């Protein structure tokens, strides 16, 4: 009887953990899609990004094609999210490597260059030695809205939000900051 209780107890804990993870994923997916001004555009953007990653051979290859890398630099992980900008949230991917944080928008953004309109991907590259702090937080009004504030040594701030895997991003950034030992979190 004790063996049955023990097995059922372990099984119950596994079911509880799987349920919690499924709830987190559903909540994060909803927040991710809701962050965009168009639910449909957000969903289609994620599908397009996934297709691009498959076609290019994975996130590591996309990362290396998009950003300059140093010898022996390795991609630790990547996270679909939004970068908060003065023009509104921009959907893209946050890459965490052994040398830097790098963000690239999924689609080019327009800007004026004189009288001409030009289009470029929105990119942010922050080497770890330029980081002062990485602060996870959530909205006091709506705790489901989770953010990660990145502060550079020059006091420039970046706000990332709408993560599909918020807890994974926080954990990865904590581990990367511990590797470099220069950040507060």
N, CA and C atoms as an extended XYZ file, in Angstrom:
555
Properties=species:S:1:pos:R:3:atomname:S:1:resname:S:1:resid:I:1 pbc="F F F"
N         0.804       -1.187        0.000 N   UNK     1
C         0.000        0.000        0.000 CA  UNK     1
C         0.858        1.266        0.000 C   UNK     1
N         1.956        1.230        0.751 N   UNK     2
C         2.853        2.385        0.795 CA  UNK     2
C         3.471        2.660       -0.576 C   UNK     2
N         3.795        1.592       -1.294 N   UNK     3
C         4.378        1.750       -2.637 CA  UNK     3
C         3.369        2.423       -3.557 C   UNK     3
N         2.130        2.020       -3.509 N   UNK     4
C         1.077        2.612       -4.347 CA  UNK     4
C         0.901        4.087       -4.008 C   UNK     4
N         0.878        4.419       -2.698 N   UNK     5
C         0.763        5.816       -2.268 CA  UNK     5
C         1.933        6.638       -2.800 C   UNK     5
N         3.140        6.077       -2.694 N   UNK     6
C         4.343        6.765       -3.151 CA  UNK     6
C         4.289        7.022       -4.657 C   UNK     6
N         3.909        6.009       -5.430 N   UNK     7
C         3.810        6.144       -6.881 CA  UNK     7
C         2.749        7.176       -7.252 C   UNK     7
N         1.585        7.098       -6.624 N   UNK     8
C         0.515        8.057       -6.910 CA  UNK     8
C         0.922        9.482       -6.505 C   UNK     8
N         1.648        9.609       -5.410 N   UNK     9
C         2.146       10.916       -4.978 CA  UNK     9
C         3.102       11.514       -5.991 C   UNK     9
N         4.056       10.711       -6.478 N   UNK    10
C         5.006       11.183       -7.500 CA  UNK    10
C         4.282       11.534       -8.784 C   UNK    10
N         3.337       10.692       -9.188 N   UNK    11
C         2.569       10.934      -10.404 CA  UNK    11
C         1.753       12.221      -10.274 C   UNK    11
N         1.159       12.437       -9.102 N   UNK    12
C         0.385       13.663       -8.857 CA  UNK    12
C         1.251       14.907       -8.966 C   UNK    12
N         2.483       14.826       -8.430 N   UNK    13
C         3.407       15.964       -8.518 CA  UNK    13
C         3.790       16.245       -9.969 C   UNK    13
N         4.003       15.193      -10.758 N   UNK    14
C         4.340       15.373      -12.175 CA  UNK    14
C         3.179       15.986      -12.936 C   UNK    14
N         1.964       15.541      -12.637 N   UNK    15
C         0.779       16.107      -13.291 CA  UNK    15
C         0.619       17.576      -12.900 C   UNK    15
N         0.837       17.882      -11.635 N   UNK    16
C         0.745       19.260      -11.155 CA  UNK    16
C         1.765       20.153      -11.868 C   UNK    16
N         2.998       19.687      -11.992 N   UNK    17
C         4.051       20.443      -12.679 CA  UNK    17
C         3.718       20.623      -14.154 C   UNK    17
N         3.249       19.573      -14.819 N   UNK    18
C         2.874       19.671      -16.238 CA  UNK    18
C         1.714       20.643      -16.422 C   UNK    18
N         0.766       20.624      -15.509 N   UNK    19
C        -0.369       21.546      -15.570 CA  UNK    19
C         0.098       22.984      -15.410 C   UNK    19
N         0.989       23.224      -14.462 N   UNK    20
C         1.524       24.579      -14.241 CA  UNK    20
C         2.249       25.076      -15.482 C   UNK    20
N         3.073       24.210      -16.087 N   UNK    21
C         3.801       24.598      -17.297 CA  UNK    21
C         2.849       24.887      -18.451 C   UNK    21
N         1.804       24.083      -18.590 N   UNK    22
C         0.818       24.308      -19.649 CA  UNK    22
C         0.078       25.621      -19.421 C   UNK    22
N        -0.259       25.922      -18.180 N   UNK    23
C        -0.923       27.188      -17.863 CA  UNK    23
C        -0.013       28.372      -18.164 C   UNK    23
N         1.278       28.277      -17.803 N   UNK    24
C         2.246       29.344      -18.103 CA  UNK    24
C         2.364       29.558      -19.610 C   UNK    24
N         2.472       28.464      -20.364 N   UNK    25
C         2.587       28.572      -21.812 CA  UNK    25
C         1.349       29.233      -22.413 C   UNK    25
N         0.177       28.820      -21.969 N   UNK    26
C        -1.064       29.405      -22.486 CA  UNK    26
C        -1.142       30.894      -22.147 C   UNK    26
N        -0.790       31.253      -20.913 N   UNK    27
C        -0.818       32.655      -20.498 CA  UNK    27
C         0.199       33.477      -21.292 C   UNK    27
N         1.428       32.953      -21.438 N   UNK    28
C         2.460       33.664      -22.196 CA  UNK    28
C         2.074       33.811      -23.662 C   UNK    28
N         1.501       32.779      -24.253 N   UNK    29
C         1.080       32.848      -25.652 CA  UNK    29
C        -0.005       33.897      -25.820 C   UNK    29
N        -0.967       33.920      -24.918 N   UNK    30
C        -2.035       34.912      -24.972 CA  UNK    30
C        -1.448       36.323      -24.852 C   UNK    30
N        -0.549       36.552      -23.907 N   UNK    31
C         0.075       37.871      -23.738 CA  UNK    31
C         0.885       38.247      -24.975 C   UNK    31
N         1.590       37.277      -25.549 N   UNK    32
C         2.397       37.536      -26.746 CA  UNK    32
C         1.501       38.004      -27.898 C   UNK    32
N         0.429       37.283      -28.135 N   UNK    33
C        -0.472       37.627      -29.235 CA  UNK    33
C        -1.203       38.940      -28.956 C   UNK    33
N        -1.536       39.180      -27.705 N   UNK    34
C        -2.271       40.379      -27.311 CA  UNK    34
C        -1.404       41.645      -27.357 C   UNK    34
N        -0.087       41.492      -27.244 N   UNK    35
C         0.809       42.647      -27.239 CA  UNK    35
C         0.800       43.363      -28.585 C   UNK    35
N         0.638       42.612      -29.650 N   UNK    36
C         0.593       43.193      -30.991 CA  UNK    36
C        -0.735       43.911      -31.184 C   UNK    36
N        -0.740       44.925      -32.032 N   UNK    37
C        -1.991       45.645      -32.308 CA  UNK    37
C        -2.975       44.768      -33.077 C   UNK    37
N        -2.470       43.719      -33.737 N   UNK    38
C        -3.332       42.797      -34.474 CA  UNK    38
C        -3.017       41.367      -34.045 C   UNK    38
N        -4.004       40.723      -33.477 N   UNK    39
C        -3.870       39.336      -33.053 CA  UNK    39
C        -3.447       38.454      -34.230 C   UNK    39
N        -4.078       38.667      -35.388 N   UNK    40
C        -3.785       37.883      -36.593 CA  UNK    40
C        -2.359       38.126      -37.066 C   UNK    40
N        -1.929       39.398      -37.087 N   UNK    41
C        -0.557       39.714      -37.504 CA  UNK    41
C         0.465       39.044      -36.590 C   UNK    41
N         0.180       39.030      -35.299 N   UNK    42
C         1.100       38.398      -34.348 CA  UNK    42
C         1.200       36.901      -34.611 C   UNK    42
N         0.059       36.252      -34.804 N   UNK    43
C         0.060       34.811      -35.068 CA  UNK    43
C         0.775       34.506      -36.375 C   UNK    43
N         0.485       35.275      -37.410 N   UNK    44
C         1.139       35.057      -38.708 CA  UNK    44
C         2.641       35.353      -38.615 C   UNK    44
N         3.006       36.355      -37.824 N   UNK    45
C         4.419       36.674      -37.633 CA  UNK    45
C         5.187       35.536      -36.994 C   UNK    45
N         4.573       34.894      -35.990 N   UNK    46
C         5.215       33.752      -35.340 CA  UNK    46
C         5.370       32.600      -36.318 C   UNK    46
N         4.350       32.366      -37.143 N   UNK    47
C         4.432       31.294      -38.145 CA  UNK    47
C         5.535       31.607      -39.151 C   UNK    47
N         5.593       32.855      -39.609 N   UNK    48
C         6.626       33.252      -40.575 CA  UNK    48
C         8.027       33.113      -39.968 C   UNK    48
N         8.178       33.513      -38.701 N   UNK    49
C         9.483       33.406      -38.039 CA  UNK    49
C         9.885       31.940      -37.903 C   UNK    49
N         8.949       31.103      -37.519 N   UNK    50
C         9.234       29.670      -37.401 CA  UNK    50
C         9.639       29.059      -38.727 C   UNK    50
N         8.966       29.472      -39.794 N   UNK    51
C         9.299       28.989      -41.138 CA  UNK    51
C        10.701       29.427      -41.540 C   UNK    51
N        11.033       30.689      -41.240 N   UNK    52
C        12.371       31.208      -41.553 CA  UNK    52
C        13.450       30.424      -40.802 C   UNK    52
N        13.207       30.170      -39.531 N   UNK    53
C        14.180       29.436      -38.721 CA  UNK    53
C        14.375       28.024      -39.267 C   UNK    53
N        13.290       27.367      -39.651 N   UNK    54
C        13.393       26.028      -40.243 CA  UNK    54
C        14.168       26.070      -41.561 C   UNK    54
N        13.837       27.040      -42.410 N   UNK    55
C        14.479       27.144      -43.721 CA  UNK    55
C        15.970       27.460      -43.605 C   UNK    55
N        16.338       28.261      -42.622 N   UNK    56
C        17.738       28.675      -42.454 CA  UNK    56
C        18.568       27.648      -41.695 C   UNK    56
N        17.932       26.693      -41.047 N   UNK    57
C        18.691       25.658      -40.349 CA  UNK    57
C        18.789       25.853      -38.857 C   UNK    57
N        17.893       26.629      -38.252 N   UNK    58
C        17.865       26.780      -36.803 CA  UNK    58
C        18.237       28.175      -36.340 C   UNK    58
N        17.953       28.423      -35.064 N   UNK    59
C        18.215       29.745      -34.491 CA  UNK    59
C        19.697       30.090      -34.484 C   UNK    59
N        20.557       29.116      -34.278 N   UNK    60
C        22.012       29.379      -34.271 CA  UNK    60
C        22.452       29.980      -35.609 C   UNK    60
N        21.997       29.414      -36.704 N   UNK    61
C        22.373       29.932      -38.037 CA  UNK    61
C        21.771       31.301      -38.291 C   UNK    61
N        20.512       31.496      -37.907 N   UNK    62
C        19.883       32.811      -38.075 CA  UNK    62
C        20.651       33.848      -37.271 C   UNK    62
N        21.019       33.506      -36.036 N   UNK    63
C        21.791       34.399      -35.173 CA  UNK    63
C        23.111       34.790      -35.835 C   UNK    63
N        23.848       33.813      -36.340 N   UNK    64
C        25.156       34.079      -36.950 CA  UNK    64
C        25.036       34.861      -38.262 C   UNK    64
N        23.946       34.662      -38.995 N   UNK    65
C        23.742       35.416      -40.235 CA  UNK    65
C        23.298       36.846      -39.954 C   UNK    65
N        22.651       37.064      -38.835 N   UNK    66
C        22.082       38.371      -38.522 CA  UNK    66
C        23.066       39.275      -37.792 C   UNK    66
N        23.919       38.702      -36.948 N   UNK    67
C        24.820       39.485      -36.097 CA  UNK    67
C        26.265       39.042      -36.283 C   UNK    67
N        27.178       39.996      -36.094 N   UNK    68
C        28.594       39.637      -36.070 CA  UNK    68
C        28.858       38.868      -34.778 C   UNK    68
N        29.680       37.848      -34.876 N   UNK    69
C        30.016       37.068      -33.693 CA  UNK    69
C        31.528       37.014      -33.531 C   UNK    69
N        31.939       36.782      -32.303 N   UNK    70
C        33.367       36.642      -32.021 CA  UNK    70
C        33.708       35.157      -32.027 C   UNK    70
N        34.994       34.810      -32.217 N   UNK    71
C        35.369       33.391      -32.194 CA  UNK    71
C        34.923       32.723      -30.888 C   UNK    71
N        34.473       31.523      -31.003 N   UNK    72
C        34.021       30.688      -29.892 CA  UNK    72
C        32.721       31.169      -29.240 C   UNK    72
N        32.096       32.223      -29.784 N   UNK    73
C        30.806       32.671      -29.245 CA  UNK    73
C        29.737       31.635      -29.570 C   UNK    73
N        28.944       31.286      -28.575 N   UNK    74
C        27.882       30.304      -28.756 CA  UNK    74
C        26.541       30.915      -28.377 C   UNK    74
N        25.525       30.563      -29.136 N   UNK    75
C        24.173       30.972      -28.796 CA  UNK    75
C        23.687       30.095      -27.651 C   UNK    75
N        23.268       30.720      -26.558 N   UNK    76
C        22.756       29.971      -25.420 CA  UNK    76
C        21.274       29.655      -25.605 C   UNK    76
N        20.508       30.660      -26.067 N   UNK    77
C        19.087       30.454      -26.281 CA  UNK    77
C        18.509       31.651      -27.023 C   UNK    77
N        17.290       31.499      -27.494 N   UNK    78
C        16.591       32.589      -28.172 CA  UNK    78
C        15.148       32.599      -27.702 C   UNK    78
N        14.550       33.801      -27.697 N   UNK    79
C        13.213       33.961      -27.134 CA  UNK    79
C        12.389       34.908      -27.990 C   UNK    79
N        11.247       34.429      -28.445 N   UNK    80
C        10.306       35.282      -29.157 CA  UNK    80
C         9.723       36.269      -28.159 C   UNK    80
N         9.728       37.555      -28.530 N   UNK    81
C         9.225       38.589      -27.631 CA  UNK    81
C         9.005       39.878      -28.419 C   UNK    81
N         8.741       40.939      -27.705 N   UNK    82
C         8.613       42.271      -28.279 CA  UNK    82
C         9.612       43.187      -27.590 C   UNK    82
N        10.090       44.177      -28.337 N   UNK    83
C        10.896       45.247      -27.768 CA  UNK    83
C        10.015       46.478      -27.734 C   UNK    83
N         9.921       47.110      -26.589 N   UNK    84
C         9.141       48.329      -26.466 CA  UNK    84
C         9.924       49.481      -27.110 C   UNK    84
N         9.281       50.190      -28.034 N   UNK    85
C         9.897       51.347      -28.684 CA  UNK    85
C         8.928       52.522      -28.597 C   UNK    85
N         9.399       53.708      -28.926 N   UNK    86
C         8.529       54.884      -28.907 CA  UNK    86
C         7.398       54.757      -29.921 C   UNK    86
N         7.579       53.920      -30.946 N   UNK    87
C         6.547       53.702      -31.956 CA  UNK    87
C         5.611       52.553      -31.571 C   UNK    87
N         5.853       51.926      -30.437 N   UNK    88
C         5.042       50.791      -30.000 CA  UNK    88
C         5.878       49.525      -29.962 C   UNK    88
N         5.277       48.418      -29.533 N   UNK    89
C         6.024       47.162      -29.434 CA  UNK    89
C         6.408       46.617      -30.806 C   UNK    89
N         7.643       46.115      -30.895 N   UNK    90
C         8.154       45.542      -32.144 CA  UNK    90
C         8.431       44.066      -31.905 C   UNK    90
N         7.770       43.202      -32.689 N   UNK    91
C         7.906       41.763      -32.528 CA  UNK    91
C         9.228       41.283      -33.120 C   UNK    91
N         9.901       40.394      -32.390 N   UNK    92
C        11.159       39.849      -32.866 CA  UNK    92
C        11.663       38.737      -31.977 C   UNK    92
N        12.980       38.576      -31.980 N   UNK    93
C        13.614       37.507      -31.209 CA  UNK    93
C        14.779       38.097      -30.424 C   UNK    93
N        14.839       37.763      -29.128 N   UNK    94
C        15.958       38.118      -28.270 CA  UNK    94
C        16.890       36.919      -28.228 C   UNK    94
N        18.143       37.133      -28.619 N   UNK    95
C        19.157       36.083      -28.610 CA  UNK    95
C        20.078       36.325      -27.420 C   UNK    95
N        20.401       35.268      -26.698 N   UNK    96
C        21.343       35.340      -25.589 CA  UNK    96
C        22.509       34.435      -25.956 C   UNK    96
N        23.677       35.049      -26.128 N   UNK    97
C        24.866       34.263      -26.466 CA  UNK    97
C        25.847       34.321      -25.306 C   UNK    97
N        26.978       33.710      -25.487 N   UNK    98
C        28.013       33.751      -24.455 CA  UNK    98
C        28.697       35.109      -24.393 C   UNK    98
N        28.458       35.979      -25.389 N   UNK    99
C        29.121       37.281      -25.427 CA  UNK    99
C        28.174       38.470      -25.334 C   UNK    99
N        26.880       38.271      -25.678 N   UNK   100
C        26.004       39.434      -25.777 CA  UNK   100
C        24.537       39.060      -25.737 C   UNK   100
N        23.722       40.101      -25.576 N   UNK   101
C        22.288       40.036      -25.833 CA  UNK   101
C        22.099       40.708      -27.184 C   UNK   101
N        21.289       40.112      -28.035 N   UNK   102
C        21.037       40.692      -29.351 CA  UNK   102
C        19.558       40.501      -29.684 C   UNK   102
N        18.968       41.533      -30.232 N   UNK   103
C        17.553       41.480      -30.601 CA  UNK   103
C        17.435       41.874      -32.067 C   UNK   103
N        16.546       41.184      -32.774 N   UNK   104
C        16.269       41.538      -34.167 CA  UNK   104
C        14.767       41.419      -34.400 C   UNK   104
N        14.204       42.447      -35.023 N   UNK   105
C        12.777       42.418      -35.343 CA  UNK   105
C        12.508       41.345      -36.386 C   UNK   105
N        11.288       40.831      -36.392 N   UNK   106
C        10.898       39.837      -37.384 CA  UNK   106
C        10.778       40.446      -38.771 C   UNK   106
N        10.356       41.699      -38.823 N   UNK   107
C        10.124       42.374      -40.101 CA  UNK   107
C        10.855       43.704      -40.134 C   UNK   107
N        11.210       44.178      -41.334 N   UNK   108
C        11.836       45.502      -41.445 CA  UNK   108
C        10.854       46.599      -41.028 C   UNK   108
N        11.396       47.672      -40.460 N   UNK   109
C        10.608       48.839      -40.085 CA  UNK   109
C        10.989       49.992      -41.005 C   UNK   109
N        10.039       50.843      -41.289 N   UNK   110
C        10.309       51.982      -42.168 CA  UNK   110
C        10.801       53.171      -41.356 C   UNK   110
N        11.633       53.984      -42.002 N   UNK   111
C        12.090       55.240      -41.417 CA  UNK   111
C        12.433       56.186      -42.550 C   UNK   111
N        12.450       57.469      -42.249 N   UNK   112
C        12.745       58.490      -43.251 CA  UNK   112
C        14.239       58.781      -43.266 C   UNK   112
N        14.800       58.809      -44.463 N   UNK   113
C        16.179       59.220      -44.679 CA  UNK   113
C        16.092       60.361      -45.685 C   UNK   113
N        16.024       61.580      -45.150 N   UNK   114
C        15.753       62.726      -46.024 CA  UNK   114
C        14.314       62.634      -46.493 C   UNK   114
N        14.126       62.632      -47.795 N   UNK   115
C        12.769       62.539      -48.341 CA  UNK   115
C        12.405       61.104      -48.711 C   UNK   115
N        13.345       60.182      -48.538 N   UNK   116
C        13.101       58.790      -48.925 CA  UNK   116
C        12.709       57.936      -47.718 C   UNK   116
N        11.863       56.982      -47.957 N   UNK   117
C        11.504       55.997      -46.939 CA  UNK   117
C        12.369       54.768      -47.152 C   UNK   117
N        13.042       54.356      -46.081 N   UNK   118
C        13.887       53.171      -46.148 CA  UNK   118
C        13.377       52.142      -45.161 C   UNK   118
N        13.781       50.896      -45.359 N   UNK   119
C        13.335       49.786      -44.532 CA  UNK   119
C        14.539       49.003      -44.031 C   UNK   119
N        14.570       48.727      -42.746 N   UNK   120
C        15.626       47.906      -42.148 CA  UNK   120
C        15.073       47.126      -40.970 C   UNK   120
N        15.717       45.997      -40.702 N   UNK   121
C        15.386       45.263      -39.495 CA  UNK   121
C        15.814       46.098      -38.292 C   UNK   121
N        15.067       46.050      -37.219 N   UNK   122
C        15.397       46.756      -35.989 CA  UNK   122
C        16.289       45.833      -35.175 C   UNK   122
N        17.523       46.264      -34.945 N   UNK   123
C        18.485       45.426      -34.225 CA  UNK   123
C        19.030       46.159      -33.015 C   UNK   123
N        19.261       45.394      -31.960 N   UNK   124
C        19.914       45.894      -30.758 CA  UNK   124
C        20.979       44.867      -30.381 C   UNK   124
N        22.199       45.324      -30.142 N   UNK   125
C        23.282       44.446      -29.714 CA  UNK   125
C        23.910       45.049      -28.458 C   UNK   125
N        23.923       44.256      -27.395 N   UNK   126
C        24.485       44.727      -26.131 CA  UNK   126
C        25.493       43.701      -25.625 C   UNK   126
N        26.801       43.987      -25.753 N   UNK   127
C        27.802       43.079      -25.189 CA  UNK   127
C        27.643       43.008      -23.663 C   UNK   127
N        27.915       41.863      -23.078 N   UNK   128
C        27.717       41.699      -21.642 CA  UNK   128
C        28.509       42.716      -20.826 C   UNK   128
N        29.684       43.121      -21.291 N   UNK   129
C        30.453       44.089      -20.509 CA  UNK   129
C        29.800       45.473      -20.517 C   UNK   129
N        28.795       45.689      -21.365 N   UNK   130
C        28.072       46.961      -21.403 CA  UNK   130
C        26.783       46.928      -20.578 C   UNK   130
N        26.473       45.787      -19.961 N   UNK   131
C        25.247       45.657      -19.182 CA  UNK   131
C        25.482       45.998      -17.715 C   UNK   131
N        24.536       46.739      -17.166 N   UNK   132
C        24.597       47.051      -15.740 CA  UNK   132
C        23.592       46.212      -14.948 C   UNK   132
N        22.395       46.016      -15.522 N   UNK   133
C        21.367       45.271      -14.785 CA  UNK   133
C        20.347       44.662      -15.733 C   UNK   133
N        19.786       43.555      -15.302 N   UNK   134
C        18.666       42.910      -15.983 CA  UNK   134
C        17.614       42.689      -14.909 C   UNK   134
N        16.447       43.325      -15.095 N   UNK   135
C        15.418       43.308      -14.065 CA  UNK   135
C        14.110       42.710      -14.570 C   UNK   135
N        13.770       41.496      -14.150 N   UNK   136
C        12.454       40.959      -14.484 CA  UNK   136
C        11.393       41.672      -13.648 C   UNK   136
N        10.230       41.910      -14.237 N   UNK   137
C         9.153       42.555      -13.490 CA  UNK   137
C         7.819       42.229      -14.139 C   UNK   137
N         6.749       42.632      -13.462 N   UNK   138
C         5.418       42.464      -14.030 CA  UNK   138
C         4.575       43.676      -13.665 C   UNK   138
N         3.520       43.854      -14.414 N   UNK   139
C         2.605       44.964      -14.182 CA  UNK   139
C         1.891       44.767      -12.849 C   UNK   139
N         1.782       45.845      -12.083 N   UNK   140
C         1.047       45.764      -10.815 CA  UNK   140
C        -0.452       45.647      -11.071 C   UNK   140
N        -0.909       46.227      -12.175 N   UNK   141
C        -2.334       46.188      -12.516 CA  UNK   141
C        -2.714       44.831      -13.089 C   UNK   141
N        -1.856       44.294      -13.979 N   UNK   142
C        -2.113       42.995      -14.601 CA  UNK   142
C        -0.843       42.136      -14.498 C   UNK   142
N        -0.714       41.324      -13.456 N   UNK   143
C         0.501       40.529      -13.243 CA  UNK   143
C         0.854       39.591      -14.396 C   UNK   143
N        -0.096       39.300      -15.293 N   UNK   144
C         0.205       38.452      -16.451 CA  UNK   144
C         1.106       39.177      -17.451 C   UNK   144
N         1.128       40.513      -17.389 N   UNK   145
C         2.009       41.300      -18.258 CA  UNK   145
C         3.396       41.344      -17.618 C   UNK   145
N         4.314       40.594      -18.218 N   UNK   146
C         5.658       40.454      -17.646 CA  UNK   146
C         6.679       41.123      -18.552 C   UNK   146
N         7.681       41.721      -17.937 N   UNK   147
C         8.698       42.480      -18.654 CA  UNK   147
C        10.087       42.078      -18.186 C   UNK   147
N        11.061       42.382      -19.033 N   UNK   148
C        12.458       42.311      -18.608 CA  UNK   148
C        13.103       43.625      -19.022 C   UNK   148
N        13.564       44.365      -18.025 N   UNK   149
C        14.251       45.633      -18.251 CA  UNK   149
C        15.747       45.353      -18.324 C   UNK   149
N        16.385       45.860      -19.371 N   UNK   150
C        17.831       45.728      -19.534 CA  UNK   150
C        18.418       47.132      -19.457 C   UNK   150
N        19.352       47.343      -18.515 N   UNK   151
C        19.978       48.653      -18.343 CA  UNK   151
C        21.458       48.536      -18.687 C   UNK   151
N        21.904       49.416      -19.571 N   UNK   152
C        23.312       49.438      -19.982 CA  UNK   152
C        24.114       50.346      -19.055 C   UNK   152
N        25.444       50.250      -19.112 N   UNK   153
C        26.300       51.068      -18.263 CA  UNK   153
C        26.148       52.557      -18.573 C   UNK   153
N        25.698       52.903      -19.776 N   UNK   154
C        25.461       54.311      -20.126 CA  UNK   154
C        24.046       54.762      -19.744 C   UNK   154
N        23.347       53.939      -18.942 N   UNK   155
C        21.987       54.185      -18.441 CA  UNK   155
C        20.902       54.080      -19.498 C   UNK   155
N        21.238       53.620      -20.694 N   UNK   156
C        20.208       53.369      -21.706 CA  UNK   156
C        19.417       52.140      -21.289 C   UNK   156
N        18.090       52.202      -21.457 N   UNK   157
C        17.225       51.104      -21.044 CA  UNK   157
C        16.511       50.487      -22.231 C   UNK   157
N        16.334       49.181      -22.171 N   UNK   158
C        15.531       48.441      -23.140 CA  UNK   158
C        14.511       47.629      -22.356 C   UNK   158
N        13.279       47.619      -22.840 N   UNK   159
C        12.206       46.863      -22.210 CA  UNK   159
C        11.718       45.798      -23.163 C   UNK   159
N        11.824       44.539      -22.752 N   UNK   160
C        11.345       43.409      -23.541 CA  UNK   160
C        10.084       42.877      -22.870 C   UNK   160
N         9.117       42.471      -23.674 N   UNK   161
C         7.833       42.023      -23.131 CA  UNK   161
C         7.187       41.019      -24.070 C   UNK   161
N         6.064       40.459      -23.644 N   UNK   162
C         5.314       39.541      -24.498 CA  UNK   162
C         6.080       38.282      -24.845 C   UNK   162
N         6.870       37.770      -23.911 N   UNK   163
C         7.672       36.562      -24.148 CA  UNK   163
C         6.772       35.340      -24.279 C   UNK   163
N         7.088       34.469      -25.224 N   UNK   164
C         6.416       33.174      -25.275 CA  UNK   164
C         6.908       32.279      -24.147 C   UNK   164
N         8.157       32.505      -23.707 N   UNK   165
C         8.740       31.705      -22.626 CA  UNK   165
C         9.427       32.654      -21.650 C   UNK   165
N         8.631       33.372      -20.879 N   UNK   166
C         9.166       34.375      -19.960 CA  UNK   166
C        10.086       33.758      -18.912 C   UNK   166
N         9.631       32.704      -18.252 N   UNK   167
C        10.447       32.086      -17.197 CA  UNK   167
C        11.761       31.556      -17.751 C   UNK   167
N        11.724       30.977      -18.955 N   UNK   168
C        12.947       30.501      -19.590 CA  UNK   168
C        13.905       31.641      -19.890 C   UNK   168
N        13.359       32.779      -20.338 N   UNK   169
C        14.204       33.949      -20.628 CA  UNK   169
C        14.847       34.475      -19.355 C   UNK   169
N        14.071       34.587      -18.298 N   UNK   170
C        14.618       35.073      -17.026 CA  UNK   170
C        15.720       34.140      -16.534 C   UNK   170
N        15.469       32.838      -16.564 N   UNK   171
C        16.469       31.859      -16.117 CA  UNK   171
C        17.735       31.951      -16.962 C   UNK   171
N        17.579       32.019      -18.285 N   UNK   172
C        18.742       32.099      -19.179 CA  UNK   172
C        19.547       33.371      -18.920 C   UNK   172
N        18.860       34.490      -18.739 N   UNK   173
C        19.557       35.750      -18.479 CA  UNK   173
C        20.250       35.726      -17.117 C   UNK   173
N        19.626       35.103      -16.131 N   UNK   174
C        20.274       34.974      -14.820 CA  UNK   174
C        21.548       34.141      -14.931 C   UNK   174
N        21.473       33.035      -15.655 N   UNK   175
C        22.647       32.174      -15.822 CA  UNK   175
C        23.745       32.894      -16.609 C   UNK   175
N        23.359       33.606      -17.666 N   UNK   176
C        24.351       34.338      -18.462 CA  UNK   176
C        24.991       35.445      -17.632 C   UNK   176
N        24.197       36.133      -16.806 N   UNK   177
C        24.758       37.205      -15.977 CA  UNK   177
C        25.706       36.639      -14.929 C   UNK   177
N        25.417       35.440      -14.425 N   UNK   178
C        26.315       34.801      -13.457 CA  UNK   178
C        27.640       34.411      -14.119 C   UNK   178
N        27.566       34.003      -15.397 N   UNK   179
C        28.799       33.680      -16.131 CA  UNK   179
C        29.727       34.876      -16.207 C   UNK   179
N        29.132       36.060      -16.370 N   UNK   180
C        29.932       37.275      -16.539 CA  UNK   180
C        30.153       38.005      -15.224 C   UNK   180
N        29.346       37.706      -14.229 N   UNK   181
C        29.542       38.264      -12.899 CA  UNK   181
C        29.523       39.770      -12.792 C   UNK   181
N        28.924       40.455      -13.780 N   UNK   182
C        28.955       41.913      -13.757 CA  UNK   182
C        27.579       42.535      -13.592 C   UNK   182
N        26.542       41.722      -13.510 N   UNK   183
C        25.197       42.269      -13.499 CA  UNK   183
C        24.513       42.099      -12.166 C   UNK   183
N        23.629       43.042      -11.889 N   UNK   184
C        22.708       42.833      -10.782 CA  UNK   184
C        21.417       42.324      -11.381 C   UNK   184
N        20.710       41.499      -10.649 N   UNK   185
C        19.433       40.981      -11.153 CA  UNK   185
C        18.472       40.812      -10.019 C   UNK   185
